Amino acid sequence: GDGGRPWTRKGRAGSPGSSVEPLVSAVALDEKLPEAHYLLGLCYRETGRPEEARDSFERAVALAPAFIMAREELADLYYARDNFSQCIDIATQLLVQQPDNGTAHRRLGLCYAMRGREGDLELAIAALEQALALDFGPFDLYYLYLGDYHASQGDVDDAVWAWKQVLRLSQDDDLKAEVQDKIDEITQ
């Protein structure tokens, strides 16, 4: 599952289960079609077969290293499976291909934060700040995570500033109440 994270893709239209067999046949006819592996990966993913999805996305990337959508799906799959180091590797490769890819910056920041190794929080903050600079994504959640990361580093002023952005941007009253509690707690 996605662990309840708001960053995984869900609910694609259509019936992917009915597409698996024709795609398996297409791949069997010509194993060098990266698009077929990619589409097969999507079908596997949507039908609850993550290992097969991973294999298909990896094959698509191996056949076509510049296949951005396959890399994005692979990173998303790694993230959803709590494989943060591999997600970081894929997101980093995406950024080599597309330095302004806001999705990759966001995913990189979240994976660094979730992985939690020495120095990862600083990298998470830098990646999320880059995603914000690119004007990409749900800003209230970015600022929430950014505030949390700053608070975990003892940077009270930066944490409060980020959380105040949540109060300014969010339409979610429950989230705003939670953030106000964080601000009150850290400034006492």
CNS distance restraints for C-alpha pairs under 8 A (distance, minus, plus):
assign (resid   1 and name CA) (resid  80 and name CA) 6.44 0.50 0.50
assign (resid   1 and name CA) (resid  81 and name CA) 7.01 0.50 0.50
assign (resid   2 and name CA) (resid   8 and name CA) 6.31 0.50 0.50
assign (resid   2 and name CA) (resid  79 and name CA) 7.95 0.50 0.50
assign (resid   2 and name CA) (resid  80 and name CA) 4.48 0.50 0.50
assign (resid   2 and name CA) (resid  81 and name CA) 6.85 0.50 0.50
assign (resid   3 and name CA) (resid  80 and name CA) 6.79 0.50 0.50
assign (resid   5 and name CA) (resid  80 and name CA) 7.83 0.50 0.50
assign (resid   7 and name CA) (resid 107 and name CA) 7.92 0.50 0.50
assign (resid   8 and name CA) (resid  76 and name CA) 6.19 0.50 0.50
assign (resid   8 and name CA) (resid  77 and name CA) 7.92 0.50 0.50
assign (resid   8 and name CA) (resid  79 and name CA) 7.73 0.50 0.50
assign (resid   8 and name CA) (resid  80 and name CA) 6.39 0.50 0.50
assign (resid   9 and name CA) (resid  76 and name CA) 7.56 0.50 0.50
assign (resid  12 and name CA) (resid  46 and name CA) 7.82 0.50 0.50
assign (resid  15 and name CA) (resid  19 and name CA) 7.28 0.50 0.50
assign (resid  16 and name CA) (resid  20 and name CA) 6.73 0.50 0.50
assign (resid  16 and name CA) (resid  42 and name CA) 7.64 0.50 0.50
assign (resid  16 and name CA) (resid  43 and name CA) 4.73 0.50 0.50
assign (resid  16 and name CA) (resid  44 and name CA) 7.70 0.50 0.50
assign (resid  16 and name CA) (resid  46 and name CA) 6.39 0.50 0.50
assign (resid  16 and name CA) (resid  47 and name CA) 6.77 0.50 0.50
assign (resid  17 and name CA) (resid  43 and name CA) 6.31 0.50 0.50
assign (resid  17 and name CA) (resid  44 and name CA) 7.73 0.50 0.50
assign (resid  17 and name CA) (resid  46 and name CA) 7.72 0.50 0.50
assign (resid  17 and name CA) (resid  47 and name CA) 5.99 0.50 0.50
assign (resid  19 and name CA) (resid  23 and name CA) 6.29 0.50 0.50
assign (resid  19 and name CA) (resid  40 and name CA) 7.89 0.50 0.50
assign (resid  19 and name CA) (resid  43 and name CA) 6.74 0.50 0.50
assign (resid  20 and name CA) (resid  24 and name CA) 6.08 0.50 0.50
assign (resid  20 and name CA) (resid  40 and name CA) 6.23 0.50 0.50
assign (resid  20 and name CA) (resid  43 and name CA) 6.01 0.50 0.50
assign (resid  20 and name CA) (resid  44 and name CA) 7.17 0.50 0.50
assign (resid  21 and name CA) (resid  25 and name CA) 6.21 0.50 0.50
assign (resid  22 and name CA) (resid  26 and name CA) 6.21 0.50 0.50
assign (resid  23 and name CA) (resid  27 and name CA) 6.10 0.50 0.50
assign (resid  23 and name CA) (resid  36 and name CA) 6.34 0.50 0.50
assign (resid  23 and name CA) (resid  37 and name CA) 7.91 0.50 0.50
assign (resid  23 and name CA) (resid  39 and name CA) 7.44 0.50 0.50
assign (resid  23 and name CA) (resid  40 and name CA) 5.84 0.50 0.50
assign (resid  24 and name CA) (resid  28 and name CA) 6.14 0.50 0.50
assign (resid  24 and name CA) (resid  40 and name CA) 7.12 0.50 0.50
assign (resid  25 and name CA) (resid  29 and name CA) 6.30 0.50 0.50
assign (resid  26 and name CA) (resid  30 and name CA) 6.42 0.50 0.50
assign (resid  26 and name CA) (resid  31 and name CA) 7.93 0.50 0.50
assign (resid  26 and name CA) (resid  36 and name CA) 6.86 0.50 0.50
assign (resid  27 and name CA) (resid  31 and name CA) 4.84 0.50 0.50
assign (resid  27 and name CA) (resid  32 and name CA) 7.65 0.50 0.50
assign (resid  27 and name CA) (resid  33 and name CA) 6.91 0.50 0.50
assign (resid  27 and name CA) (resid  36 and name CA) 6.14 0.50 0.50
assign (resid  27 and name CA) (resid  37 and name CA) 6.82 0.50 0.50
assign (resid  32 and name CA) (resid  63 and name CA) 6.62 0.50 0.50
assign (resid  33 and name CA) (resid  37 and name CA) 6.67 0.50 0.50
assign (resid  33 and name CA) (resid  60 and name CA) 7.60 0.50 0.50
assign (resid  33 and name CA) (resid  63 and name CA) 7.57 0.50 0.50
assign (resid  34 and name CA) (resid  38 and name CA) 6.11 0.50 0.50
assign (resid  34 and name CA) (resid  59 and name CA) 7.11 0.50 0.50
assign (resid  34 and name CA) (resid  60 and name CA) 4.22 0.50 0.50
assign (resid  34 and name CA) (resid  61 and name CA) 7.21 0.50 0.50
assign (resid  34 and name CA) (resid  63 and name CA) 5.75 0.50 0.50
assign (resid  34 and name CA) (resid  64 and name CA) 6.26 0.50 0.50
assign (resid  35 and name CA) (resid  39 and name CA) 6.11 0.50 0.50
assign (resid  35 and name CA) (resid  60 and name CA) 6.74 0.50 0.50
assign (resid  36 and name CA) (resid  40 and name CA) 5.97 0.50 0.50
assign (resid  36 and name CA) (resid  60 and name CA) 7.89 0.50 0.50
assign (resid  37 and name CA) (resid  41 and name CA) 6.02 0.50 0.50
assign (resid  37 and name CA) (resid  56 and name CA) 4.96 0.50 0.50
assign (resid  37 and name CA) (resid  57 and name CA) 6.37 0.50 0.50
assign (resid  37 and name CA) (resid  59 and name CA) 6.53 0.50 0.50
assign (resid  37 and name CA) (resid  60 and name CA) 5.30 0.50 0.50
assign (resid  38 and name CA) (resid  42 and name CA) 6.39 0.50 0.50
assign (resid  38 and name CA) (resid  56 and name CA) 6.13 0.50 0.50
assign (resid  38 and name CA) (resid  57 and name CA) 5.40 0.50 0.50
assign (resid  38 and name CA) (resid  60 and name CA) 5.62 0.50 0.50
assign (resid  38 and name CA) (resid  70 and name CA) 5.95 0.50 0.50
assign (resid  39 and name CA) (resid  43 and name CA) 6.34 0.50 0.50
assign (resid  40 and name CA) (resid  44 and name CA) 6.10 0.50 0.50
assign (resid  40 and name CA) (resid  53 and name CA) 7.17 0.50 0.50
assign (resid  40 and name CA) (resid  56 and name CA) 6.44 0.50 0.50
assign (resid  41 and name CA) (resid  45 and name CA) 5.98 0.50 0.50
assign (resid  41 and name CA) (resid  52 and name CA) 6.90 0.50 0.50
assign (resid  41 and name CA) (resid  53 and name CA) 4.03 0.50 0.50
assign (resid  41 and name CA) (resid  54 and name CA) 6.75 0.50 0.50
assign (resid  41 and name CA) (resid  55 and name CA) 7.51 0.50 0.50
assign (resid  41 and name CA) (resid  56 and name CA) 4.80 0.50 0.50
assign (resid  41 and name CA) (resid  57 and name CA) 5.56 0.50 0.50
assign (resid  42 and name CA) (resid  46 and name CA) 6.16 0.50 0.50
assign (resid  42 and name CA) (resid  53 and name CA) 6.58 0.50 0.50
assign (resid  43 and name CA) (resid  47 and name CA) 6.17 0.50 0.50
assign (resid  43 and name CA) (resid  53 and name CA) 7.53 0.50 0.50
assign (resid  44 and name CA) (resid  48 and name CA) 6.36 0.50 0.50
assign (resid  44 and name CA) (resid  49 and name CA) 4.96 0.50 0.50
assign (resid  44 and name CA) (resid  50 and name CA) 6.51 0.50 0.50
assign (resid  44 and name CA) (resid  52 and name CA) 6.16 0.50 0.50
assign (resid  44 and name CA) (resid  53 and name CA) 4.91 0.50 0.50
assign (resid  45 and name CA) (resid  49 and name CA) 5.41 0.50 0.50
assign (resid  45 and name CA) (resid  50 and name CA) 5.21 0.50 0.50
assign (resid  45 and name CA) (resid  52 and name CA) 7.70 0.50 0.50
assign (resid  45 and name CA) (resid  53 and name CA) 5.14 0.50 0.50
assign (resid  49 and name CA) (resid  53 and name CA) 6.20 0.50 0.50
assign (resid  50 and name CA) (resid  54 and name CA) 6.02 0.50 0.50
assign (resid  50 and name CA) (resid  77 and name CA) 7.48 0.50 0.50
assign (resid  51 and name CA) (resid  55 and name CA) 6.27 0.50 0.50
assign (resid  52 and name CA) (resid  56 and name CA) 6.17 0.50 0.50
assign (resid  53 and name CA) (resid  57 and name CA) 6.16 0.50 0.50
assign (resid  54 and name CA) (resid  58 and name CA) 5.99 0.50 0.50
assign (resid  54 and name CA) (resid  74 and name CA) 6.36 0.50 0.50
assign (resid  54 and name CA) (resid  77 and name CA) 7.11 0.50 0.50
assign (resid  55 and name CA) (resid  59 and name CA) 6.11 0.50 0.50
assign (resid  56 and name CA) (resid  60 and name CA) 6.21 0.50 0.50
assign (resid  57 and name CA) (resid  61 and name CA) 6.24 0.50 0.50
assign (resid  57 and name CA) (resid  70 and name CA) 5.59 0.50 0.50
assign (resid  57 and name CA) (resid  71 and name CA) 7.23 0.50 0.50
assign (resid  57 and name CA) (resid  73 and name CA) 7.16 0.50 0.50
assign (resid  57 and name CA) (resid  74 and name CA) 5.87 0.50 0.50
assign (resid  58 and name CA) (resid  62 and name CA) 6.07 0.50 0.50
assign (resid  58 and name CA) (resid  70 and name CA) 7.80 0.50 0.50
assign (resid  58 and name CA) (resid  71 and name CA) 7.98 0.50 0.50
assign (resid  58 and name CA) (resid  74 and name CA) 7.12 0.50 0.50
assign (resid  59 and name CA) (resid  63 and name CA) 6.15 0.50 0.50
assign (resid  60 and name CA) (resid  64 and name CA) 6.03 0.50 0.50
assign (resid  60 and name CA) (resid  65 and name CA) 7.87 0.50 0.50
assign (resid  60 and name CA) (resid  67 and name CA) 7.44 0.50 0.50
assign (resid  60 and name CA) (resid  70 and name CA) 6.48 0.50 0.50
assign (resid  61 and name CA) (resid  65 and name CA) 4.81 0.50 0.50
assign (resid  61 and name CA) (resid  66 and name CA) 7.30 0.50 0.50
assign (resid  61 and name CA) (resid  67 and name CA) 6.07 0.50 0.50
assign (resid  61 and name CA) (resid  70 and name CA) 6.22 0.50 0.50
assign (resid  61 and name CA) (resid  71 and name CA) 6.50 0.50 0.50
assign (resid  66 and name CA) (resid  97 and name CA) 7.34 0.50 0.50
assign (resid  67 and name CA) (resid  71 and name CA) 6.52 0.50 0.50
assign (resid  68 and name CA) (resid  72 and name CA) 6.15 0.50 0.50
assign (resid  68 and name CA) (resid  94 and name CA) 6.91 0.50 0.50
assign (resid  69 and name CA) (resid  73 and name CA) 6.18 0.50 0.50
assign (resid  70 and name CA) (resid  74 and name CA) 6.12 0.50 0.50
assign (resid  71 and name CA) (resid  75 and name CA) 6.12 0.50 0.50
assign (resid  71 and name CA) (resid  90 and name CA) 6.51 0.50 0.50
assign (resid  71 and name CA) (resid  91 and name CA) 7.91 0.50 0.50
assign (resid  71 and name CA) (resid  94 and name CA) 6.97 0.50 0.50
assign (resid  72 and name CA) (resid  76 and name CA) 6.08 0.50 0.50
assign (resid  72 and name CA) (resid  90 and name CA) 7.78 0.50 0.50
assign (resid  72 and name CA) (resid  91 and name CA) 7.59 0.50 0.50
assign (resid  72 and name CA) (resid  94 and name CA) 7.65 0.50 0.50
assign (resid  72 and name CA) (resid 104 and name CA) 7.66 0.50 0.50
assign (resid  73 and name CA) (resid  77 and name CA) 6.06 0.50 0.50
assign (resid  74 and name CA) (resid  78 and name CA) 6.19 0.50 0.50
assign (resid  74 and name CA) (resid  87 and name CA) 7.70 0.50 0.50
assign (resid  74 and name CA) (resid  90 and name CA) 7.45 0.50 0.50
assign (resid  75 and name CA) (resid  79 and name CA) 6.11 0.50 0.50
assign (resid  75 and name CA) (resid  86 and name CA) 7.49 0.50 0.50
assign (resid  75 and name CA) (resid  87 and name CA) 4.71 0.50 0.50
assign (resid  75 and name CA) (resid  88 and name CA) 7.72 0.50 0.50
assign (resid  75 and name CA) (resid  90 and name CA) 5.66 0.50 0.50
assign (resid  75 and name CA) (resid  91 and name CA) 6.42 0.50 0.50
assign (resid  75 and name CA) (resid 107 and name CA) 7.98 0.50 0.50
assign (resid  76 and name CA) (resid  80 and name CA) 6.15 0.50 0.50
assign (resid  76 and name CA) (resid  87 and name CA) 7.32 0.50 0.50
assign (resid  77 and name CA) (resid  81 and name CA) 6.20 0.50 0.50
assign (resid  78 and name CA) (resid  82 and name CA) 6.26 0.50 0.50
assign (resid  78 and name CA) (resid  83 and name CA) 4.90 0.50 0.50
assign (resid  78 and name CA) (resid  84 and name CA) 6.57 0.50 0.50
assign (resid  78 and name CA) (resid  86 and name CA) 6.48 0.50 0.50
assign (resid  78 and name CA) (resid  87 and name CA) 5.25 0.50 0.50
assign (resid  79 and name CA) (resid  83 and name CA) 5.70 0.50 0.50
assign (resid  79 and name CA) (resid  84 and name CA) 5.77 0.50 0.50
assign (resid  79 and name CA) (resid  87 and name CA) 5.80 0.50 0.50
assign (resid  79 and name CA) (resid 107 and name CA) 7.97 0.50 0.50
assign (resid  79 and name CA) (resid 111 and name CA) 7.01 0.50 0.50
assign (resid  83 and name CA) (resid  87 and name CA) 6.30 0.50 0.50
assign (resid  84 and name CA) (resid  88 and name CA) 6.04 0.50 0.50
assign (resid  84 and name CA) (resid 111 and name CA) 5.11 0.50 0.50
assign (resid  84 and name CA) (resid 112 and name CA) 7.20 0.50 0.50
assign (resid  84 and name CA) (resid 114 and name CA) 7.01 0.50 0.50
assign (resid  84 and name CA) (resid 115 and name CA) 5.72 0.50 0.50
assign (resid  85 and name CA) (resid  89 and name CA) 6.35 0.50 0.50
assign (resid  85 and name CA) (resid 111 and name CA) 7.43 0.50 0.50
assign (resid  85 and name CA) (resid 115 and name CA) 7.10 0.50 0.50
assign (resid  86 and name CA) (resid  90 and name CA) 6.28 0.50 0.50
assign (resid  87 and name CA) (resid  91 and name CA) 6.02 0.50 0.50
assign (resid  87 and name CA) (resid 107 and name CA) 7.83 0.50 0.50
assign (resid  87 and name CA) (resid 108 and name CA) 7.42 0.50 0.50
assign (resid  87 and name CA) (resid 111 and name CA) 6.83 0.50 0.50
assign (resid  88 and name CA) (resid  92 and name CA) 5.96 0.50 0.50
assign (resid  88 and name CA) (resid 107 and name CA) 7.79 0.50 0.50
assign (resid  88 and name CA) (resid 108 and name CA) 5.54 0.50 0.50
assign (resid  88 and name CA) (resid 111 and name CA) 6.29 0.50 0.50
assign (resid  88 and name CA) (resid 112 and name CA) 7.19 0.50 0.50
assign (resid  89 and name CA) (resid  93 and name CA) 6.28 0.50 0.50
assign (resid  90 and name CA) (resid  94 and name CA) 6.19 0.50 0.50
assign (resid  91 and name CA) (resid  95 and name CA) 6.26 0.50 0.50
assign (resid  91 and name CA) (resid 104 and name CA) 5.06 0.50 0.50
assign (resid  91 and name CA) (resid 105 and name CA) 7.30 0.50 0.50
assign (resid  91 and name CA) (resid 107 and name CA) 6.86 0.50 0.50
assign (resid  91 and name CA) (resid 108 and name CA) 5.84 0.50 0.50
assign (resid  92 and name CA) (resid  96 and name CA) 6.46 0.50 0.50
assign (resid  92 and name CA) (resid 104 and name CA) 7.49 0.50 0.50
assign (resid  92 and name CA) (resid 108 and name CA) 7.35 0.50 0.50
assign (resid  93 and name CA) (resid  97 and name CA) 6.59 0.50 0.50
assign (resid  94 and name CA) (resid  98 and name CA) 5.88 0.50 0.50
assign (resid  94 and name CA) (resid  99 and name CA) 7.59 0.50 0.50
assign (resid  94 and name CA) (resid 101 and name CA) 7.53 0.50 0.50
assign (resid  94 and name CA) (resid 104 and name CA) 6.51 0.50 0.50
assign (resid  95 and name CA) (resid  99 and name CA) 4.42 0.50 0.50
assign (resid  95 and name CA) (resid 100 and name CA) 7.12 0.50 0.50
assign (resid  95 and name CA) (resid 101 and name CA) 6.41 0.50 0.50
assign (resid  95 and name CA) (resid 104 and name CA) 6.53 0.50 0.50
assign (resid  95 and name CA) (resid 105 and name CA) 7.58 0.50 0.50
assign (resid 100 and name CA) (resid 134 and name CA) 7.03 0.50 0.50
assign (resid 101 and name CA) (resid 105 and name CA) 6.48 0.50 0.50
assign (resid 102 and name CA) (resid 106 and name CA) 6.07 0.50 0.50
assign (resid 102 and name CA) (resid 130 and name CA) 7.73 0.50 0.50
assign (resid 102 and name CA) (resid 131 and name CA) 5.00 0.50 0.50
assign (resid 102 and name CA) (resid 134 and name CA) 6.23 0.50 0.50
assign (resid 102 and name CA) (resid 135 and name CA) 7.88 0.50 0.50
assign (resid 102 and name CA) (resid 136 and name CA) 5.60 0.50 0.50
assign (resid 102 and name CA) (resid 137 and name CA) 7.75 0.50 0.50
assign (resid 103 and name CA) (resid 107 and name CA) 6.03 0.50 0.50
assign (resid 103 and name CA) (resid 131 and name CA) 7.45 0.50 0.50
assign (resid 103 and name CA) (resid 136 and name CA) 7.49 0.50 0.50
assign (resid 103 and name CA) (resid 137 and name CA) 7.89 0.50 0.50
assign (resid 104 and name CA) (resid 108 and name CA) 5.88 0.50 0.50
assign (resid 105 and name CA) (resid 109 and name CA) 6.19 0.50 0.50
assign (resid 105 and name CA) (resid 127 and name CA) 5.17 0.50 0.50
assign (resid 105 and name CA) (resid 128 and name CA) 6.36 0.50 0.50
assign (resid 105 and name CA) (resid 130 and name CA) 6.52 0.50 0.50
assign (resid 105 and name CA) (resid 131 and name CA) 5.30 0.50 0.50
assign (resid 106 and name CA) (resid 110 and name CA) 6.27 0.50 0.50
assign (resid 106 and name CA) (resid 127 and name CA) 6.42 0.50 0.50
assign (resid 106 and name CA) (resid 128 and name CA) 5.49 0.50 0.50
assign (resid 106 and name CA) (resid 131 and name CA) 5.55 0.50 0.50
assign (resid 107 and name CA) (resid 111 and name CA) 6.01 0.50 0.50
assign (resid 108 and name CA) (resid 112 and name CA) 6.12 0.50 0.50
assign (resid 108 and name CA) (resid 124 and name CA) 6.92 0.50 0.50
assign (resid 108 and name CA) (resid 127 and name CA) 6.27 0.50 0.50
assign (resid 108 and name CA) (resid 128 and name CA) 7.91 0.50 0.50
assign (resid 109 and name CA) (resid 113 and name CA) 6.23 0.50 0.50
assign (resid 109 and name CA) (resid 123 and name CA) 6.76 0.50 0.50
assign (resid 109 and name CA) (resid 124 and name CA) 3.85 0.50 0.50
assign (resid 109 and name CA) (resid 125 and name CA) 6.48 0.50 0.50
assign (resid 109 and name CA) (resid 126 and name CA) 7.33 0.50 0.50
assign (resid 109 and name CA) (resid 127 and name CA) 4.72 0.50 0.50
assign (resid 109 and name CA) (resid 128 and name CA) 5.21 0.50 0.50
assign (resid 110 and name CA) (resid 114 and name CA) 6.07 0.50 0.50
assign (resid 110 and name CA) (resid 124 and name CA) 6.34 0.50 0.50
assign (resid 110 and name CA) (resid 128 and name CA) 7.73 0.50 0.50
assign (resid 111 and name CA) (resid 115 and name CA) 5.86 0.50 0.50
assign (resid 111 and name CA) (resid 124 and name CA) 7.51 0.50 0.50
assign (resid 112 and name CA) (resid 116 and name CA) 6.34 0.50 0.50
assign (resid 112 and name CA) (resid 117 and name CA) 7.77 0.50 0.50
assign (resid 112 and name CA) (resid 120 and name CA) 5.03 0.50 0.50
assign (resid 112 and name CA) (resid 121 and name CA) 6.42 0.50 0.50
assign (resid 112 and name CA) (resid 123 and name CA) 6.52 0.50 0.50
assign (resid 112 and name CA) (resid 124 and name CA) 5.11 0.50 0.50
assign (resid 113 and name CA) (resid 120 and name CA) 6.11 0.50 0.50
assign (resid 113 and name CA) (resid 121 and name CA) 5.41 0.50 0.50
assign (resid 113 and name CA) (resid 124 and name CA) 5.44 0.50 0.50
assign (resid 113 and name CA) (resid 149 and name CA) 7.74 0.50 0.50
assign (resid 115 and name CA) (resid 120 and name CA) 7.32 0.50 0.50
assign (resid 116 and name CA) (resid 120 and name CA) 5.74 0.50 0.50
assign (resid 116 and name CA) (resid 121 and name CA) 6.89 0.50 0.50
assign (resid 117 and name CA) (resid 121 and name CA) 7.94 0.50 0.50
assign (resid 119 and name CA) (resid 123 and name CA) 6.68 0.50 0.50
assign (resid 120 and name CA) (resid 124 and name CA) 6.00 0.50 0.50
assign (resid 121 and name CA) (resid 125 and name CA) 6.14 0.50 0.50
assign (resid 121 and name CA) (resid 149 and name CA) 6.42 0.50 0.50
assign (resid 121 and name CA) (resid 153 and name CA) 7.93 0.50 0.50
assign (resid 122 and name CA) (resid 126 and name CA) 6.32 0.50 0.50
assign (resid 123 and name CA) (resid 127 and name CA) 6.15 0.50 0.50
assign (resid 124 and name CA) (resid 128 and name CA) 6.12 0.50 0.50
assign (resid 124 and name CA) (resid 149 and name CA) 7.92 0.50 0.50
assign (resid 125 and name CA) (resid 129 and name CA) 6.00 0.50 0.50
assign (resid 125 and name CA) (resid 146 and name CA) 6.15 0.50 0.50
assign (resid 125 and name CA) (resid 149 and name CA) 6.85 0.50 0.50
assign (resid 125 and name CA) (resid 150 and name CA) 7.78 0.50 0.50
assign (resid 126 and name CA) (resid 130 and name CA) 6.21 0.50 0.50
assign (resid 127 and name CA) (resid 131 and name CA) 6.30 0.50 0.50
assign (resid 128 and name CA) (resid 132 and name CA) 6.19 0.50 0.50
assign (resid 128 and name CA) (resid 142 and name CA) 6.73 0.50 0.50
assign (resid 128 and name CA) (resid 146 and name CA) 7.08 0.50 0.50
assign (resid 129 and name CA) (resid 133 and name CA) 6.13 0.50 0.50
assign (resid 129 and name CA) (resid 146 and name CA) 7.94 0.50 0.50
assign (resid 130 and name CA) (resid 134 and name CA) 6.29 0.50 0.50
assign (resid 131 and name CA) (resid 135 and name CA) 6.60 0.50 0.50
assign (resid 131 and name CA) (resid 136 and name CA) 5.80 0.50 0.50
assign (resid 131 and name CA) (resid 137 and name CA) 7.74 0.50 0.50
assign (resid 132 and name CA) (resid 136 and name CA) 5.94 0.50 0.50
assign (resid 132 and name CA) (resid 137 and name CA) 7.70 0.50 0.50
assign (resid 132 and name CA) (resid 139 and name CA) 7.14 0.50 0.50
assign (resid 132 and name CA) (resid 142 and name CA) 7.45 0.50 0.50
assign (resid 137 and name CA) (resid 142 and name CA) 7.84 0.50 0.50
assign (resid 138 and name CA) (resid 142 and name CA) 6.51 0.50 0.50
assign (resid 139 and name CA) (resid 143 and name CA) 6.09 0.50 0.50
assign (resid 139 and name CA) (resid 166 and name CA) 7.66 0.50 0.50
assign (resid 139 and name CA) (resid 169 and name CA) 7.25 0.50 0.50
assign (resid 140 and name CA) (resid 144 and name CA) 6.13 0.50 0.50
assign (resid 140 and name CA) (resid 165 and name CA) 6.96 0.50 0.50
assign (resid 140 and name CA) (resid 166 and name CA) 4.64 0.50 0.50
assign (resid 140 and name CA) (resid 167 and name CA) 7.92 0.50 0.50
assign (resid 140 and name CA) (resid 169 and name CA) 5.71 0.50 0.50
assign (resid 140 and name CA) (resid 170 and name CA) 5.39 0.50 0.50
assign (resid 141 and name CA) (resid 145 and name CA) 6.16 0.50 0.50
assign (resid 141 and name CA) (resid 166 and name CA) 7.26 0.50 0.50
assign (resid 142 and name CA) (resid 146 and name CA) 5.97 0.50 0.50
assign (resid 143 and name CA) (resid 147 and name CA) 5.90 0.50 0.50
assign (resid 143 and name CA) (resid 162 and name CA) 5.07 0.50 0.50
assign (resid 143 and name CA) (resid 163 and name CA) 6.11 0.50 0.50
assign (resid 143 and name CA) (resid 165 and name CA) 6.35 0.50 0.50
assign (resid 143 and name CA) (resid 166 and name CA) 5.87 0.50 0.50
assign (resid 144 and name CA) (resid 148 and name CA) 6.22 0.50 0.50
assign (resid 144 and name CA) (resid 162 and name CA) 6.70 0.50 0.50
assign (resid 144 and name CA) (resid 163 and name CA) 5.71 0.50 0.50
assign (resid 144 and name CA) (resid 166 and name CA) 6.16 0.50 0.50
assign (resid 144 and name CA) (resid 179 and name CA) 7.60 0.50 0.50
assign (resid 145 and name CA) (resid 149 and name CA) 6.09 0.50 0.50
assign (resid 146 and name CA) (resid 150 and name CA) 6.18 0.50 0.50
assign (resid 146 and name CA) (resid 159 and name CA) 7.11 0.50 0.50
assign (resid 146 and name CA) (resid 162 and name CA) 6.30 0.50 0.50
assign (resid 147 and name CA) (resid 151 and name CA) 6.04 0.50 0.50
assign (resid 147 and name CA) (resid 158 and name CA) 6.86 0.50 0.50
assign (resid 147 and name CA) (resid 159 and name CA) 3.98 0.50 0.50
assign (resid 147 and name CA) (resid 160 and name CA) 6.60 0.50 0.50
assign (resid 147 and name CA) (resid 161 and name CA) 7.47 0.50 0.50
assign (resid 147 and name CA) (resid 162 and name CA) 4.86 0.50 0.50
assign (resid 147 and name CA) (resid 163 and name CA) 5.44 0.50 0.50
assign (resid 148 and name CA) (resid 152 and name CA) 6.17 0.50 0.50
assign (resid 148 and name CA) (resid 159 and name CA) 6.54 0.50 0.50
assign (resid 149 and name CA) (resid 153 and name CA) 6.42 0.50 0.50
assign (resid 149 and name CA) (resid 159 and name CA) 7.53 0.50 0.50
assign (resid 150 and name CA) (resid 154 and name CA) 6.35 0.50 0.50
assign (resid 150 and name CA) (resid 155 and name CA) 5.04 0.50 0.50
assign (resid 150 and name CA) (resid 156 and name CA) 6.91 0.50 0.50
assign (resid 150 and name CA) (resid 158 and name CA) 6.14 0.50 0.50
assign (resid 150 and name CA) (resid 159 and name CA) 4.94 0.50 0.50
assign (resid 151 and name CA) (resid 155 and name CA) 5.40 0.50 0.50
assign (resid 151 and name CA) (resid 156 and name CA) 5.71 0.50 0.50
assign (resid 151 and name CA) (resid 158 and name CA) 7.80 0.50 0.50
assign (resid 151 and name CA) (resid 159 and name CA) 5.26 0.50 0.50
assign (resid 155 and name CA) (resid 159 and name CA) 6.09 0.50 0.50
assign (resid 156 and name CA) (resid 160 and name CA) 6.06 0.50 0.50
assign (resid 156 and name CA) (resid 186 and name CA) 6.97 0.50 0.50
assign (resid 156 and name CA) (resid 187 and name CA) 7.69 0.50 0.50
assign (resid 157 and name CA) (resid 161 and name CA) 6.14 0.50 0.50
assign (resid 158 and name CA) (resid 162 and name CA) 6.17 0.50 0.50
assign (resid 159 and name CA) (resid 163 and name CA) 6.14 0.50 0.50
assign (resid 160 and name CA) (resid 164 and name CA) 6.04 0.50 0.50
assign (resid 160 and name CA) (resid 183 and name CA) 5.96 0.50 0.50
assign (resid 161 and name CA) (resid 165 and name CA) 6.58 0.50 0.50
assign (resid 162 and name CA) (resid 166 and name CA) 6.82 0.50 0.50
assign (resid 163 and name CA) (resid 167 and name CA) 6.57 0.50 0.50
assign (resid 163 and name CA) (resid 179 and name CA) 6.22 0.50 0.50
assign (resid 163 and name CA) (resid 180 and name CA) 7.86 0.50 0.50
assign (resid 163 and name CA) (resid 183 and name CA) 7.16 0.50 0.50
assign (resid 164 and name CA) (resid 168 and name CA) 6.25 0.50 0.50
assign (resid 165 and name CA) (resid 169 and name CA) 6.02 0.50 0.50
assign (resid 166 and name CA) (resid 170 and name CA) 5.47 0.50 0.50
assign (resid 166 and name CA) (resid 176 and name CA) 6.91 0.50 0.50
assign (resid 166 and name CA) (resid 179 and name CA) 7.38 0.50 0.50
assign (resid 167 and name CA) (resid 176 and name CA) 5.45 0.50 0.50
assign (resid 167 and name CA) (resid 179 and name CA) 7.25 0.50 0.50
assign (resid 167 and name CA) (resid 180 and name CA) 7.63 0.50 0.50
assign (resid 170 and name CA) (resid 175 and name CA) 7.54 0.50 0.50
assign (resid 170 and name CA) (resid 176 and name CA) 6.86 0.50 0.50
assign (resid 172 and name CA) (resid 176 and name CA) 6.23 0.50 0.50
assign (resid 173 and name CA) (resid 177 and name CA) 6.15 0.50 0.50
assign (resid 174 and name CA) (resid 178 and name CA) 6.23 0.50 0.50
assign (resid 175 and name CA) (resid 179 and name CA) 6.14 0.50 0.50
assign (resid 176 and name CA) (resid 180 and name CA) 6.06 0.50 0.50
assign (resid 177 and name CA) (resid 181 and name CA) 6.24 0.50 0.50
assign (resid 178 and name CA) (resid 182 and name CA) 6.44 0.50 0.50
assign (resid 179 and name CA) (resid 183 and name CA) 6.27 0.50 0.50
assign (resid 180 and name CA) (resid 184 and name CA) 6.11 0.50 0.50
assign (resid 181 and name CA) (resid 185 and name CA) 6.03 0.50 0.50
assign (resid 182 and name CA) (resid 186 and name CA) 6.13 0.50 0.50
assign (resid 183 and name CA) (resid 187 and name CA) 6.07 0.50 0.50
assign (resid 184 and name CA) (resid 188 and name CA) 6.27 0.50 0.50
